[in-house]
Amino acid sequence: MRIAIDLHNHSCLSPCASDDLSPALLAVEAMEQGINILALTDHNSSRNLPAFKEACELCDILPLFGLEITTNEEVHILTLFPKLEDALAFGTFVEFLLPKRKNDKRLFGNQLVVNVEGEVLQEIDAMLSAATSLSFSDVVEEALSRDALVIPAHIDRYANSVLSNLGFLPNLAYSAVEAIHLPVQADTKDWAIVTGSDAHSLEQVGRRACYIEMEDLSYENLKEALQNKNNVSYQQ
Amino acid sequence: MTISDLATLEGFKWATEKTQDWEIQDAYTGDLLSDVMGNAPSDSVLVTIQAHKNTIAVASLAGIHALVICNNRSVPDDMKEAAQEEEIAIFTTKDTQFQASCKIAKALGRLDENRN
């Protein structure tokens, strides 16, 4: 079956995202757009994933519990977990590896932890827009060992991408690579290429979802389907 | 030197509207924002290719008054807007970071500082 997936999205926890974009609003908008598998991938924190889980259950969407990690080379990588608790544990690990600096809300934006109703539970002091002390290969290795999908983000972007900051794609065991524009002007070998919305506001939700041919809706089947790049197709 | 002295350097073009004519006492060259945030001196100009909105936030935290975006990279609109708000000047140039840094070092009278 052909499944609509969108594996890169932010919520109001990411300083650069709109304060209005709660995990529940993200899930509802994705549902209306027919997305079957949705990931929330806030910058270097997993704290809005519990609300995201509840929202996806209500919307009948298969959730992936993600983070967009900033490596010490300032490359962004998506790490996506099938289980909430594994994502929360990884999130705690990653937040610990951020510099001991406080977020400047005026300059970078608010970092809001919310519940499924969108009520603010907490504001995060740590500077989530900063780089962790993990290297690119550390993140890939660590997340794979925790049974996550590992996807270098927007590899064709002019900033914070593996190609802009490291020059080429190191030959590591990525689950897929994410691009903004197709075809990608780089050697992506046999890795599946996915597009993701990287939504930072409500109107961006679903803008770059893609499709994958897989047996039925499960994390295991997604993981397997991504092993063949020909299973992925794109929006018109 | 001041911002207006920077504007006179060969090949430096304003990418924002003119800002206040801040005094520039030092310079830093780097593309990794975490490095800039930790090491750039205040009252300085930053030479970089990192044409991203976050560069403005980092510059503001570090007390950087001007950016020189090298290699003819274009400056996104959201970056220009953020710069305008923070009163940070942006210049673009075809120069590499090395060439732009040399021009600035000369203008700051710092070319001889490491000679024995």
Contacts between the chains, C-beta under 8 A, distances in Angstrom:
chain1	res1	chain2	res2	distance
A	72	B	34	7.3
A	73	B	32	7.5
A	74	B	32	5.7
A	74	B	33	6.4
A	74	B	34	6.5
A	99	B	34	7.4
A	101	B	37	8.0
A	104	B	57	7.3
A	104	B	61	6.4
A	107	B	57	4.0
A	107	B	60	5.6
A	107	B	61	6.6
A	107	B	86	7.9
A	108	B	54	7.8
A	108	B	57	5.5
A	129	B	54	6.6
A	129	B	57	7.7
A	130	B	34	6.4
A	130	B	37	7.7
A	131	B	33	7.7
A	131	B	34	4.4
A	158	B	51	7.2
A	158	B	52	7.8
A	158	B	73	7.6
A	159	B	50	6.5
A	159	B	51	7.5
A	159	B	52	4.4
A	160	B	52	7.6
